Amino acid sequence: MLDKIRKLLGVKDIPEEVTPLYRGARSEREALALLKEARRRDEQRRRRAIQDLEVFGSMEEELLEEGKGEVSESRRLMLARRIKEIRGKVEELNGRIENIYNKRIAIFNEHIGSLETVLELTTEELPDKKTMEEMAIRARELLENLEKSKELAQGIAQTQEPPQPDEEEKKILREMERRADLDLEKAEIEKLGPETEKPETPEAEPKSKERKSETPEPEDKPEIEFED
């Protein structure tokens, strides 16, 4: 079937992402159905991965908020390691979305479009419902086997958790401290209130040569006694 697909599409090489599907197909129509099922499956997995990213983002924010108010060093380190684990999963999911799902979906779209264009020129009948269901099951099995093979080839490295915080964990701990410091500064500003912003008005200085507004009272003249 691979040689037939190469001639049909006019290509020399077939990507490894679709090679197992073409090998498992018994006709061009079946290959098209397998490609569409594989695309649907990857689109569903990509949507689930994006939802998981949102959940992990909320979890990380909650742990950071908890860590900034934690006084126990052992508890803070435990939270930092949990955040590190979450960030590792986020990085893994982003890599899976970009390097696996997006890449495969783009290849599926290209081959589905090419096969549909070619098959429009043929008079081959569409498979019946039972055949379509069998092809969908076969597509799922082929994709699962392909992914298992990749996982075995790449391997999963497991490292023992170090007793002391590593550089990434220290960075997370500093991030917790910065959040706590910002909250303290904000609380201090709110505690002082608007008085801190109110400018001091200087007291008016008394005038040194201010004239009295009141007129001076007249002096009493001495009485003069006349002799008879």
Salt bridges, closest charged atoms under 4 A:
ASP3 OD1 - ARG6 NH1 2.74
GLU17 OE2 - LYS103 NZ 3.62
GLU28 OE2 - LYS4 NZ 2.92
GLU30 OE1 - ARG26 NE 3.15
GLU30 OE2 - ARG138 NH2 2.00
GLU37 OE2 - ARG40 NH2 2.75
GLU37 OE2 - ARG140 NH1 3.55
ASP42 OD2 - ARG104 NE 2.65
GLU60 OE2 - ARG87 NE 2.73
GLU61 OE2 - ARG179 NH1 2.80
GLU65 OE1 - LYS68 NZ 2.67
GLU65 OE2 - ARG179 NH1 2.77
GLU66 OE2 - ARG75 NH2 2.44
GLU85 OE1 - ARG82 NH1 3.35
GLU85 OE2 - LYS89 NZ 3.55
GLU116 OE2 - LYS36 NZ 3.06
GLU144 OE2 - ARG41 NH2 3.36
GLU147 OE2 - ARG45 NH1 2.32
GLU147 OE2 - ARG104 NH2 2.91
GLU161 OE1 - ARG81 NH1 3.52
ASP166 OD2 - LYS84 NZ 2.22
GLU167 OE2 - LYS170 NZ 3.97
GLU169 OE2 - ARG81 NE 3.37
GLU169 OE2 - LYS84 NZ 3.80
GLU175 OE1 - ARG87 NH2 3.08
GLU177 OE2 - ARG76 NH2 3.66
ASP183 OD2 - LYS68 NZ 2.29
